[in-house]
Amino acid sequence: MAKRDFYEVLGVSKGASAEEIKKAYRTKAKELHPDRNKDNPNAEAQFKEANEAYDVLKDADKKAAYDRFGHAAFEGGMGGGGPRGPYGAGGQGDFASAFSDVFEDLFGDFMGGRGGPGGGRSRATRGSDLRYNMRVTLEEAFKGAQKTITVPGSAPCTSCNGTGAEGGAEPQTCPTCSGLGKVRAQNGFFTVERTCPTCGGQGQVVKNPCRVCHGAGRVEKERTLSVNIPAGVETGTRIRLAGEGEAGLRGGPAGDLYIFIEVREHAIFQREGVNLFCRVPVSMVSAALGGEVEVPTIDGGRSKVKIPVGSQSGRQMRLRGKGMPALRGGTLGDMVIELAVETPVNLTARQKELLEEFERIQAENNPEGASFFKKVKSFWDTMKG
């Protein structure tokens, strides 16, 4: 029988967050656990199915592979050396590890609950990544810029040097797990190995938490950072500043800061990749007789563009090398000039008279108009026939 879609198994949408996936899995696991469904012969299979789905969707790399290739991503042939299933090459894997998240909820009280009397309520963990949205002008995107930003977040506690213990004392071996970071529990036919609830998997506990950070090893603090914006950035460009995110807990490594760039719209230029577009209005006379127009360039300069005789609205001319720089390379795009022929308005009586006279003597010199109305006449004749 074909495997069900993993998102369907957990009852979440494809765009669900990691927290939503975890919450849905815990709900399913509690609902389907065999010890709670002794009268349901399908409970164990459904329970394993939910676990298999969660084991894939909780891992960012596995989830990305599944979103792209579906179940085929874990059946061999999608790169050769990868695992054949969510449990590894043998298809079974570490049973206790697979169910650790849900048993934290199911049997937390049985094993003393989270954060027992040992005092170590959280393990040393990496700090969270931070996101900062930055808006820049098109000129700044062209030249590059140096920006100073203020980032709210956290920093290692100086009182305990990030250890979480008063005076920077060394943590002690966890009495519950003897420093292993894991404990085992027997429940029915299951033997479950899970993260130690006393030390949170760290293997050590803090007896006297720091009074400044309350054992976290970090404190809230704003930081001022200088960010280099390279030339050629565009909306959606992401800049990573390693180690500039949230400070880690209990001396864990800091997360990263990601700068997401948004380039503001420009009053004159429109951007498409490395090319710029500029719509330039020209008079009806200049379009008919030809001429010259001066246009601005993104570097602050000016360029003169010749208007060919008989130009129509929408005609484009290209200025080589007057566009945006490529983000990873020194090449420059082009600037495309598009003519917009203006129709005169608010005419005086004399101007109207001249235009009417002009219309009478040049009617046959409009090739596009003559061709169009010839087609229209042919169409009407056909319809009459």
N, C-alpha and C positions, 0 to 999 in steps of 0.2 A: 504494500500500500504506500502511495506517495506521501512524503512528509508534508505536514501542514506548515504554512508560513509561520515563521517564528514570531512575527508581530501579532498574528492572529492568535497564536497559542497564549501569549501573555495579555492579549486584549488591549494593545496600545497601537497608536498610529506610527507610521514610519518616521515622522518628525519628532517623536517623543524624546524628551531629555533623558539623560542618564538617571536622574533622580526619579522621574516618572516610571522608567523601565524597572528600576530597583523596587519601587513601591508596588508596582503591579505584580512583580515576581513574588514578593513576600506574601501578598494577598493570596495568590494562586497556590503557593506552597503550603500555606496554613490550611487552605480550603481542601487541598488534595492529599495531604499527608496520609499515608497508609494507616498510621495508628489512629487516625480520626475517622477513617472510612473503612472499617473492617468488613462492612457489609457490601462494599463496592469492589468487585473483582478488578475493575479497570483503574482504580485509584492509583496503584503503584505505577502503571504504565504512563498515566497522565502526569503523575508527579515527576517522573523521569523526563517526560517530554518538555515540561515547563522548565526543568533545570537545564536541559540541553539548550533551549532557546535563550535562557538568561546567560548561560556561560558564553554564548556567542555575542549577544547584544550588549553585554556589560563591558566588553573589551573593544576599544575604539578601532583597533586594526582589524579584528575579526568582523566587527560590525560593518566596516567599510567594504571588506571583501564580500560579505554576505549581501549588502545592498547592491553590489555590482554584479555578482555572479550567482546569487541565490545559494541553494544547497550544494551546487556543483563546486563551490569554492573550497569545500572540505571533503571532497570525494576523490582526491588525487587528480593529477592532470592539470591542475591550475598553478603550475610552477614546480611540480615534481617533488621538491624536498620538504614541503610543508606538511602539517599534520593531516591525517586522513579524516579526522572528525574532531568535534569540539573537545574530546577527551584525550587527544593525542593519537599516536600511531596505532595503539591497540584498540582505540575506540571506547575504552572504559575510563582510564585516567584516575585521578585521585578523588575517590568518592566523597571523602570527608571535606576536602577543599571545595568541591563543587557545591556542597550544601551549606557552607559555613555562614553565608549571609542570613539565610532563613532560620537556621537553628539558633542564631544569636537572639532572635525574637522568641522562638518556640521554647527554648530551654534556658533563657537568660536567668530567670528566677531560680531554676533548679541548680545552676552553677554559681549562684551568688550575685547574679545580675551584673550589669555594666557598672564599672567604677566601684568595685567593692571596697572593703575597709582598708585595703592595702594603700590606697591613696593615689595610685597611678592611673588616672582616668583617661589618658590619651597617649598614644605612642608618638615617637619622633616621626613626624610626617613632613613631606614637602609642602611648602606654602602654595597657596592658590595663585594661578595666573591672573593678571589684571588686564583690563582693556581700557584704552584711552582713545576717544574719538577726537581727531584733530582736523580742523578745516584750514586749508591754505588757499591762497589766490593762484590764479593761473600763472602770473608772473613768478611767484615763488616756486611753483612746480617747474617752470622753465629754467630758472637759475639755480634752484636749490636754496635751502635756508637753514638757519640755526634757530631753533625754538626753545624757549624755557617753559617748562610745564610744572605744575604742582600736583603731586599724586597723593591722594589719601590712601593710607594703608597701614602697615605695621612694620616694626623693626625689632631686631633681637633685643631682649631686655639687658641693659647694661648692669643692673643690680646683681643678676645671677649669671651673667655671661651666656644667657640663652639656655641654661640647663633646666630652669624651672625650680631649682632647689635654693633655699635660703643661703645666701653667702656663696653661691656657686659650688655647693657641696656635691660630691659624686653621688649619683643614684645607687640604690642597693638592689641586690638580686631579689627578684619577685618571689615571695614565699609560696605563692599558689602554684606556679608552673616551674619553679626552680631555675628560672632563667631561660627556659625553652621558648617562651612566648606563646605556647599552645597547651591546651588541656584536652582530655578525652572524657566523654560521657557515654554511658551505656543507657540506651532507651529502647526497650523491646528488642528487635533483632538488629538494631542499628548500633554501631560503635562510631561515635562522631568525634572527630578531632576539629577543634575550632580555636579561634584566637582567645588567648587568656583574657577573661573579663577584668582581671585586676590590673594588669600592666598594659592592656591593649595591644599585646603582641610584641612589646619592646623588650621583655625579659627583665626589666628593671623598674623600680618604683621610687618615687620621691617621698621621703618621710616628712620633711618640713618644706612645704611649698613656699616659693618666694612671695613675700608680701606685696611686692610691686606688681608682678605679672600674674599672681595667684597660680603659679605652677605652669603657666602656658609657655614660658620662655620667650614671649614677645609682648610688645606693647603697641598701642595705637600711636601712629606718628605720621605727620605729613612730610613729604620729601620734595625738594626742588631738583629737577633733572634738566639737563641740556640735551636736546634731541637734534641730531643732524638729519635734515630732510634732503635726500639726494635729488639731483635734477632728473626730471622725467617721470616723477611719481604721478599717478592718476587715481581717481576715485576707486577705492577697493584695495589699493596697495597696503600691505601690512609690514610694519617694521618691528622686529623682535629685539627687545633689550633683555638679554639673559641675566637672571638673578635680580631683576629690579621689581619683581612682583611682591606678593605677601611674604613676610618672613615665615620660616618653617616653625612648627611646634616642637618644643623640647629640643632645640638645636638642629632640627631638620633643615635641609637646603631651602633657599628661597625660591619662589616661583618666578615666572618671567612676566615682563610687561610687553603687551602688544599694542602698538600704535596703529590705528586704522585711519587711513587718509581719506578725506573728502575734499575734492577740488571745487571751489565755488564757481558758479556760472559767471561768464565774462560778458561785459556789455557789448563788446565788438566781435570777439572771436568765439567760434564753436569748435570743439575739439572732437576728433575721432582718431583714437590711437595717437600716433605721432604727427598726424596731419591736422592743420588748422583750416577753418573755412571762414571767409569774411564776405558778407553780402554788401556790395558797394552800389549805392544809387547813382545813376547817371541821367542826364537830361535826354529828352527825346532827340534834340538836335545833335548832341554829342554821339548818341548811338547811331544816328543816320549818317552824319558826316565824318565820324571818327574823331579821335582826339586823344587826350592823355589825362589820367587821374592819379593823384598821389594817395597812397594807402599806407596805414601804419603797420608795423611789424611787431611781434611779441617781444623782441629784444629792445624796444623803444625807438627803433629807427624808422625810416621812411623809404618807400620804394615807389617809383613811377611806373605806371602800367599803361601801355598803349591800348586804346579802344579801337578795334578794327571798324572800318566803314560798314554800315548796315548791321550792327550788332543787335541781337534780340535779347529780351529778358531771359535770364537763365544761362546765358553764355558764360563759360568758365575759362579762366586762365590760371596757369600754375606758376608759382614762384618757388623754384627749387631751393631747398635748404633753409627755408624760412619758417619751418614748423617747429615741433617740439623735439627735444632730444630723447633718444631711446633710454630707458631706465638702466639697462645693462649694456651699454655700448655708446660710442661717441657719435653715431650717425644722427643726422637731423632729418625730420620729416619735411613736407612741403606745405606751403600755404596756398590754398585755392581761392581765387577771387571769383565771385559770382556776380554778374551784372544784373542790376534791377533797373529797367528803363522806367522812368517816372513820367506819368501823364500830367501835363500842366493843369492846374486848378485856379479858380478865382480869376478867370480871364477878363480882360477889358474888352470893350466893344471892338476896338481896333484889332486886338489879338484874335478874337473870334472871326472877324472878317478875313484876316489873313489865313487862318486855318481852313476856313470854308473854301477859300480860293485854292489853297494848296490841295485840299481833298479832291476838288474837281479836276485838277490837272495831273494828279499823280495816281489816280485810282488804279491804272493798269500796271503800276510799278510795285504792287504788293503781291509778290509771287505766292506766298503762303495763303493769303486771303483769297486770291484768284483760284488757286487749286481747291481750297475748301469749298467755296461756293459752286464750283463746277461739279464737285462730287455731290453736293446737296441737290443741285438741279437734276442730276442723273438719278438720284434716289427718288425724288418726287415723280419724275417721269416713269420710273419703273413701277411705283406704287399705283399710279393712274392706270398703267397698262394692265 
